[in-house]
Amino acid sequence: MHENEPAVAGVFQDMLWFEDFTVGQVFEYGDWEMRREEMIAFAKLYDPEPFHLDEAAAVAQGWGGLIASGPQVAAIWRRLSKEAVPNASTVISPGWDNIRWLKPVFAGDRLSARTEIAEMRELGSRPGEGMIKLQNEMRRQGDEVVSTLNSTWFVRRNPA
């Protein structure tokens, strides 16, 4: 078990189908503490910019402290979203769009997420599935938006 397990209430116990979601539905979830050592480890593997690896370099470049890699913040959103809706009958996500890193994320920040269902439609090319488009925000300390991204899910229709 990862020491930074998100605190997510087990709201959804049964399988969620396409028909269980509605446009305008909002989910608020997650509690992830940004830990310096995890930020540096991620940056060493995937995004070795000096401001992600070294506190002094980040300060010298005007960031005010070590900052997290944007792709790490997006990956944390994905983890939190899966924990929040573990029983969605999601088939696949064909992609993410419009990823924006609006503000730096620092060690010690606590991230949570807000997701709103923006669009839904049945898929004619995949009769047993529907498409759900999501607008997502990552927030620092509960209210300050630090990043946004749009995502899409293909979700199974209820066979009953």
N, C-alpha and C positions, 0 to 999 in steps of 0.2 A: 504494500500500500504506500502510495506517495505521501510524504509528510505534508504536502501542500494540498491535500484533498479539499475540494470546494465544499462549502456548507450549502447544500441544496436540499430543500424539503422534498420528500418523496410524494409529490402531489399526484403524479400520474402512475397508477398502479396497473391499469389494464391497457391493452394495445390501443393506440390511437390511430384511427383511419383518416383518410382525406375528409370525410364527412364530419369529423369531430372538430375541425378547424373552421374559423370564420374570418372574413376580411375585417380588419380593425382589431382583432384579438391581440392583446398585449401580454407578454411574459416578462417578468422582471426576476432575475435570478443571479446566483453566484456570489462567491466571496473568495477572491484569490489574492493572496499577499505576494507582491513582487519581492523576491529575495535576490539580493546582490549576487550570490554564488550561482543561482540558476540563470540570471541574466547574462553573466559572464560566460558560463558554460554554453548557453545557446549561441551567443555571439561568436565564440571561438569556432564553433562548428559551422554556422550558417551565415553570419553577418559580421565579419571581423573589422568593423570600423573602430577607430580609437575611442570614440565617445560611448561605445558599448562595452569596451574592454577595460578602460582605465579611468578612474575617478578624476585624476589630475588632468588628463587629456580632455575629458568632457568639460571640466570647469574652464580650462584654457580656451576652449572653443566656444565658450559662452552659454553652455547648457545648464550651469548651476549644479551639476552633479551627474553621476553615471545615469545614462538613460537606456531603457529597454529597446531592443530591436522591434520595429514595426511588425515584421512577420511573427515574432514571438507573441506579441499582443493579439494578433489575428488567430494564432494557434490556441491561445488561451480562451478566446471567444468560442472557438470550436469545441474545446473540451467542456466549457461551462454549458454550452447549448446542448450537448449530448447528455450531460448529467441532469439538466433541467427537464428534458423531454426524452427520457431513455426508452420509452415504449412507442415512439412514433413508428409507424410501419413504413419508414423511409426506405426507398429502393436505392437511391443514389442522389448525389448532388452534382448537377452538370456544371456548377461553377459559382464563383463569387465575382462581384463587380463593384466598381467604384469604392475601392478600399482607400480610406483617407486616415492619415495619422495627424490629428488636429493639434495635439499637445503632447509634450514628452511625458513618458511614464518613468518614474523614479523608483529606486529601491525603497521598500516600505509602503508604497502605494497599495491600496486595496481596490481591486477591480471587481466590478459587477457588470451585468449586461441588461439591456432592454431590447426586446425584439417585438416588432409589430408585423402582423401579416398584412401585406400591402395588396396582394393580388392572388386570386385562385382561379384555376380553370381545369376542366376535364381535358385529358389528352386523347384526341382522336386516334393518334398513331400508337398509343399504348392504352387500350381500352380499360384495363384494370387499374389504371393509375390516374392521379391528378397532379398538377403542378402548383406549388405554393411558392410565392416570392416573399421574401422576408427583408425588412429593413432593420438593421442591427446597430446598436450603439454599445460601446464599452465606456464605462464611467469610473472615475477615480473617486474614492471615498463616498460613493453613492450618488453623486449628483453632477459632477463636472465631466462632460463628454470629452474623451481623449481620442477616440477613433470611431469610425463608422464603416460599415460595409453592407452590401446587399448580397443576399444569397438565395439560392433556389433549391427546393427539394422536390423530388418526384416521390409521391406518397401513394401507397396502395389504397384502392377503394375498398370499402367494406364488402366482403363477399356475401354477407348475410342478406 
